[in-house]
């Protein structure tokens, strides 16, 4: 079995008790992807139209309270439509979409290559993606932004994505030579020859993949010799332990380190850096305003994925719900109570156009 197919089957399998038929069909698709590398799968696509009067929403469990708020408002405006939710996980959500059991999938990340390939294998076209929210500033599980941190004694104040690539990457892709010492970032004196030690989420975790996609151009080659990875604890119920907390605790004890972590728990011994997408700036610190506006490079989005055949309109109920959550009342429902942030007006306009 190919690696993408194995990853697809493994992720879906982790939630099979919640997904029944979707899980079984998804595993069959993964096996077909592995055993038939060329050509299209000889299977009949499931119906992609929702049942009459129902909009079925699958996806991330962390969006439960947000979806409930949207659904309550939507019911008052569209009493003939019922919102049916199955929010047990992003991985299972995408399986629901390509097995025809979900109409909208809400996930706090972009769909993986394996998930897109599985959908294409069934329907022969890609799913449609719509941004619906901005990820949180620092709320665990709510697509939090990632910060770049150094020890408070470090005089460095800012970095570009190209420099970040050169520091963490094993093969920098942004036309910047590899950076291995603080002197290469402009620090002088005792800092100049000091090697840079790296701390980050596990490369194959959600945060790790997001960081590699944005900062390293999706490269899988990192500066492994200097990198310490931190995986999320297996059991987190009732525990304050997290990869981000442990990453920053390690950095607090290392004046020569640099770390990638969420802003959930930031010790006094470390400080975040301002980031710029390109050389020359502008540089932005991670704030709610900069996340909403899309100025901070390591901010995240929450996406809705739907099944829309090329040249065909969206199902009326699906389109109505998406327009509702992208409208003024739907965006006002997004706030500090659930961790997520709304979209900027300019981004909302673009997303609404994609529904036409």
Secondary structure, DSSP 8 states (H G I E B T S, - for coil): --HHHHHHHHHHHTTHHHHHHHHHHHHHHHHHHHH--SS---------S--TTEEEEEE-GGGHHHHHHHHHHHHHH-TT-EEEEE-S-HHHHHHHHHTTS-SEEEESS---HHHHHHHHHHHSS--EEEEEEE--SS-TTS---EEEEEETT----EEEHHHHHHHHBSS--SS-----BGGGGT--GGGTT-B-EEEEE-TTSHHHHHHHHHHSTT-S-B-GGGEEEE---S--TT----HHHHHHHHHHT-TTEEEEEESSS--TTEEE-EEESSTT---B---HHHHHHT-STT--EEEEEE---TT----HHHHHHHHHHHSHHHHHT-STTTS-B---HHHHHHHHHHT-
